[in-house]
């Protein structure tokens, strides 16, 4: 029984993988023209379909909207009962269908043509009614469904989904879509934080532990303890950053020094603190901490002391 389950799973994966691999052979000379048409669209990309193809169309719309290409979904059955009103003159319509012969598709296509909108068929039958009426064909033919009865949409919907990703990625490349652009459409959750959250957003202005080079050891400890940042920045008389003292520096000093009464901040500070500008992305601060094996960074604004960024703040934000 278990061996049979594994064999079925492997066969399903292999059949669907083949449906994806076969798409490479379907990218004919008209494919770049179809993508350029979509890229130059002055309206929206309107996707439609029926059944499982409609569900795939909705996923493609979601991908395109999140990658900078305005798109919407129109169910083929609802279109001829009023939803055709969403199609504007500058829109391009893409219809997904395995057979290209569904009654709903046949009813919809003439209206799209009468409106004068360009029509692209994402279709698994290049001899179908839909294919013959389309301005461009994106071929998603599959040799067989993964379904043991060769009936349930499995390989065919996988091919449609991948073709949708192909469209989205090609348009991203043509538009020069960057990670910063991506962040604009994904402001929520950890993804948005990684793309937008800056060091200043997680650096407290109310907690800026600082001492002077001549500050006595006891007062250095008080300053570090009071602010609970595990560190204190050493500033000279011009308020310039000249060093940093961490908990680790204190421990190492106590291990080596017997006479601590005369110890000052200048005696134990590190004169090369790791500094980061307040406008830097928080994820870059994480990388800098990892590279230097430290848990805090001195934050600056226009070269001046701005605050301390502790790794705990990055953990709270879910970035680590």
N, C-alpha and C positions, 0 to 999 in steps of 0.2 A: 504493500500500500504506500509506504513512505517513498520507496524508489519511484513509484508511478507518479507521485505528486511532484517530486523533484524533476522528473523527466518532462512533465507537462509544463512546469515553470520554465525550464531551460528552452523548450521548444517555443514557448510564447516570447521569451526574450529574443531568441534568434530570429523569429519571424518579424517581430517589430523592428529589430535592428536592421534587418534587410530592407524593410520599407523605408527606413531613413537613408540607408546607403544608396538605394536606387534613385533617390531624389537628385543626387549629383549628376546623374546622366540625363536628367530632365531640364537642366538649365540651358535652354537653347539660346540662339543669338538674340531673340526678342526679350530675354529676361532683363538685361540692363536697361532696355527702353521702358519696360514696365516699372522698374524701380525708380528711374528718373522721372517718370510721369507722377508717381506717388510723391517723390521728393519736391516736385515743383507745384504740387497741389495748393491752390489758394484757399480752398475750403477745408472740409474734414474728410477723413476716410470713413465711409459708412460700410460696416460689415453686416452681412445677413446670411441666413441659413435656416435649416429646418432640422429638428431632431438633435442628434449628437453633434452634428456640424454646427448647429446654433450655439451649443455650449462651448465648443472650441473657438468659435468666432468671438464670443464674449471674453475669453481669456486673451486672445490676440489683441482685442481692443484695450484691455487693461494694460498689457505690456506696452503698447504703442503710446498710450496716454502718459505712462510713467517714464517714457524715454523721449518725450518732446514732440510727438506727432499726434495732434488732436484727432480723436477717433470716437465713433459711437457705434452702438449695436442696434440693429433693427430686425426684429423677427420676421421671417418671410411670410408667415401666416397672418401676422398682424398688419404687415405693410399695406396690404390691399383693403384693409378695413380702417384706414385712417392714419396709420403710422408713416405712410409715405410723405407726410408733411414735414418730416425731419430732414428730408433730402433737399438741400439747397443747390443752386445752379453751379457753384464751383466745387461741389463735392465729387468724390470718386467713389463708386460703389464696388465693393468686392463681395462676391457671393461664394460661399463654401458649399460644396456638394460632392458626394462620392459619385453618384450616378449622373448628375446633371439633368435628370429627367423628372424630378419630383413635381407633382402638380402645382404646388405652391410656388416653386421656382419658375415654372412655365408661365404662371399667371403674373408674376412680379416683373420678369425681364422686359416685356414690352413697354411697361410704364416707365422703367428706367431709361430705355432707349428713346421713348417719346420726350422725356424731360431733357434729353441731350447730354446726360451725364456719361462719362466714360465708365465702362464696365470691365472689371477684371474677374475672371473665373478661376477660383482655386478648386480644381475639379479632378476627379479620378477617372473620368471618361472623356477623352479628348475628341470623341466623335458625337458627343451628346448635343442636345438642344442648347444648353447653357454655353458650352464651349464654342459652338458655331455662332452664337450671338455676341460673344464677348469681344472686346477690343484686344485684350491680352489673355493668354492662358498660362496659369501657373500649375503645372502638371503634378498631381499628387496620386498618380496611379499606383496601386499595390497589386502584387501578384496573388495574394490571398490574405484573408483576415486571420488573426491569431486564434479566433474563435474556432473550436473543433468542427463546428457546422459551417464555417466560412460565411457566417451571417452577421453576428453582432459586430458593430463598428469597433475595431480594436487597432489593427495595423493602419487602417485608413485614417482614423482620427489622430493617431500618432504622427502620420505623415503630414496631415493638415497643421498640427500643432507646431511641428518643426518648420514647416514652410512659413508659418506666422513669425517664428523667431528669426528666420532668415530675412524676412521683410524688415523686421524691427532693427536688427543689427546693421543691415545695409543702410537703412535710413539714418541710424545713429552715426555711422561713419561719414556719410555724405553731409550731415548737418554739423559735424564736428562736436557732437554731444559729449560733454566732459563729466567727470565725477561731480564737479561743482553744480552742473546743470541737473544731474541726477538728484542731488541733495535737495534742490528746490521743490521737487515733486515728492520727496520722502522726508518731510520734516519731523515726523513722529518716530518714536522708538529709538533703539540703539543705532540703527542705520542712519537716521537723521542726525543724531548726536555726533556720530563719527565724521559726518560730512560737514557739519556746521558749528558744533560746539567749539568755542575758542578758550584759550587759557584764561582770559579775563573772566569768562563766565563761571569758572570754578575756583577762582582765587578770591579769598575774602579780603576786603579792604579794611575790615575791623581788626585784623590780626596781622601785625607787621613787626615781629620781634626784631629788635635792633639794639646794638651796643656800639660803643666807640672802641678804638684800639687800646685805650688806656683803662677801660672798664675792668675792675677787679673780678677775680674768678667767682666769688660769692654772688656778685650782682649779675654775672653772666648766667649762672645757674638759675637764679631767680627769674631772669628774663625768659630763658628757655622754658622753665617750668610753668610760668604764668601764662604763656601763650599756647602751650601744649602743641607746639608744632615740631618739637624735637630738634629745633635749630634756632639760630639767631644770626642775622646778617650784621657784619661789621662795617660801619660807615665812618668816613673821616669827617673832618670839620666842614667840608663842602658838601656833605651828604652823598658823597660818591661811594660806591660799593668797593671795598678793598679786601673783603674776605668773608668767610662763613665759618661758624662753629656749630657742630652737630653733637648729639649725644655721644656718638662714637669718639669724637675728638676728646670729649671730657673723660671718657673711660680710659682712653689710651694715655692721656696726660696723668691721670691719677695713678696709673700703674707704674709710671716712670718717675713721678715727682714726689719728693718727701716734703719739701718746704713749699706749700701751696699759697701761703699768705701773700707772697709777692707776685704771683702769677697774674698776668693780664690777658685780655682778649688777643692782643697782638702776638702773645707767646704761643698760643695754641690754635689760632685760626688757620684755615686753608686759604691761601691767597688767590686760588683759581676756582672760585665757585662756578657751578654749572648754571648758566643764565639762559632764560628764554623770554622772548618778547610776548607781551600780553595779547597780541593779535594772532599769535600762532595757533593752529588747530590743536585741540587737546590731544588728538591721537599722535601728533608729532611729539608732544611732551612725553607720552608713554614710551615711544621709541627711544627718546633721549635718556629716560630713566633706565630703561633696559640696557642700553649700550654702556652706560656708566655705572650700572649696578648701584643705583641710589634710589631713595624713596621721596626726595623732595627737590624742587628746583627754585632758584631765585627768579622771580618774575620782574621784568622791567617794562617801563613805558617811556619811550624817548630817552633811553639810557638811564633813567632814574629808577630807584627802588619802588616797586609797585606792590609786592607782596610775596608770599610763599605758596607754591603749589605743592600739596602733599599727595602722595599716591592714594591716600584714603578717600580724597575727594573724587578721584577718578573711578575708584571702586564704587562709591555711592551712586555715581551716574551710570553705572553698568557698562563702562567702557573697558573694564578689565574683568 
